[in-house]
Amino acid sequence: MAQFHMAFLHSHALFWLITIILFLLTVLFIKNGKGKISKIFQMTLRLFYVLVTVTGLFLIYINDFSLRQGQFHWEFYVKGLLAFWLIFVMELITTRMAKGTLKGKGHLLFWGQFIVALLLVLYFGYGVTG
């Protein structure tokens, strides 16, 4: 299992990087009124949500394998929950921006959640368990 761990860990980190870049590009295209290209980027972004989730779940499975050997790392589960929160907020931002319903205080609330969730995911991904 250890030989797969590093491959999935690096894949997972790369998928997260691509996901964040795609998210920012999608937001930029939506904001500039590029409807068709923003739709393509949004659908590609959703594919990367799936890739991030699958590799993350496999990493948790590898962690559960080590659990049977007497180790338990709660940080992986907390990071997983935070990652789901981050993906949820990213999807809400892009969807509401595309529909034109992300305005007023909701705008600040969702972007604030995005920043907090991203910082917490990075902290648990690299600071605590890195």
C-alpha positions in Angstrom: 0.0 0.0 0.0 2.8 2.4 0.7 3.9 2.5 -2.9 0.4 3.6 -4.0 0.2 6.2 -1.2 2.8 8.6 -2.7 1.3 8.3 -6.2 -2.2 9.1 -5.0 -0.9 11.8 -2.7 0.9 13.6 -5.5 -2.1 13.1 -7.9 -4.5 14.4 -5.3 -2.4 17.5 -4.7 -2.1 18.1 -8.5 -5.8 17.7 -8.9 -6.4 20.2 -6.2 -4.1 22.7 -7.8 -5.8 22.3 -11.2 -9.2 22.6 -9.5 -8.3 25.9 -7.8 -7.0 27.3 -11.1 -10.1 26.1 -13.0 -12.3 27.6 -10.4 -10.6 31.0 -10.6 -10.7 30.9 -14.4 -14.3 29.9 -14.4 -15.1 32.9 -12.1 -13.1 35.2 -14.3 -14.9 34.0 -17.5 -18.4 34.3 -15.8 -17.6 37.8 -14.5 -16.5 38.9 -18.0 -19.6 37.5 -19.6 -18.0 34.7 -21.6 -21.0 32.3 -21.3 -20.0 29.5 -23.6 -16.4 29.2 -22.4 -17.4 29.5 -18.7 -19.8 26.6 -19.2 -17.0 24.5 -20.6 -14.7 25.4 -17.7 -17.5 24.8 -15.2 -18.1 21.3 -16.5 -14.4 20.6 -16.5 -14.2 21.9 -12.9 -16.9 19.4 -11.9 -14.9 16.6 -13.4 -12.0 17.7 -11.3 -14.2 17.7 -8.2 -14.8 14.0 -8.8 -11.1 13.3 -9.3 -10.2 15.2 -6.1 -12.9 13.3 -4.2 -11.9 9.8 -5.6 -8.2 10.3 -4.9 -9.0 11.8 -1.4 -11.2 8.8 -0.5 -8.5 6.4 -1.6 -6.0 8.2 0.6 -8.5 7.9 3.5 -8.8 4.1 2.6 -5.0 3.8 2.8 -5.2 5.6 6.2 -7.8 3.1 7.4 -5.5 0.3 6.3 -2.8 1.7 8.7 -5.6 2.1 11.3 -5.7 -1.7 11.5 -2.0 -1.6 12.4 -2.7 0.6 15.5 -2.5 4.1 14.1 -5.4 6.6 13.8 -5.0 10.0 12.1 -8.2 12.0 12.8 -6.7 14.9 10.7 -7.4 13.0 7.5 -11.1 12.9 8.3 -11.2 16.5 9.3 -9.5 17.5 6.1 -11.9 15.4 4.1 -14.9 17.2 5.6 -13.3 20.6 5.1 -12.6 19.6 1.4 -16.2 18.7 0.9 -17.2 22.1 2.3 -14.7 23.8 0.0 -16.0 22.0 -3.1 -19.6 22.8 -2.1 -18.8 26.5 -1.7 -16.8 26.6 -5.0 -19.8 25.0 -6.8 -22.2 27.5 -5.1 -20.1 30.4 -6.1 -19.8 29.4 -9.8 -23.4 28.4 -10.1 -24.8 31.5 -8.5 -22.5 33.7 -10.5 -23.6 32.1 -13.7 -27.3 32.6 -12.7 -26.6 36.2 -11.6 -27.9 35.6 -8.1 -24.6 36.1 -6.1 -25.0 39.6 -4.9 -25.0 41.7 -1.8 -24.0 40.1 1.5 -24.3 36.6 0.0 -21.4 37.5 -2.2 -19.1 38.3 0.8 -20.4 35.3 2.8 -19.6 32.8 0.1 -16.2 34.3 -0.8 -15.4 34.4 3.0 -16.3 30.8 3.3 -14.1 30.0 0.3 -11.1 31.7 1.8 -11.6 30.1 5.2 -12.2 26.6 3.9 -9.2 26.9 1.5 -6.9 28.0 4.3 -8.1 25.2 6.6 -7.7 22.6 3.9 -4.2 23.8 3.2 -3.4 23.8 6.9 -4.7 20.3 7.4 -3.2 19.1 4.1 0.3 20.5 4.6 0.6 21.8 8.1 -0.8 19.1 10.3 -0.4 15.9 8.3 2.3 17.0 5.9 
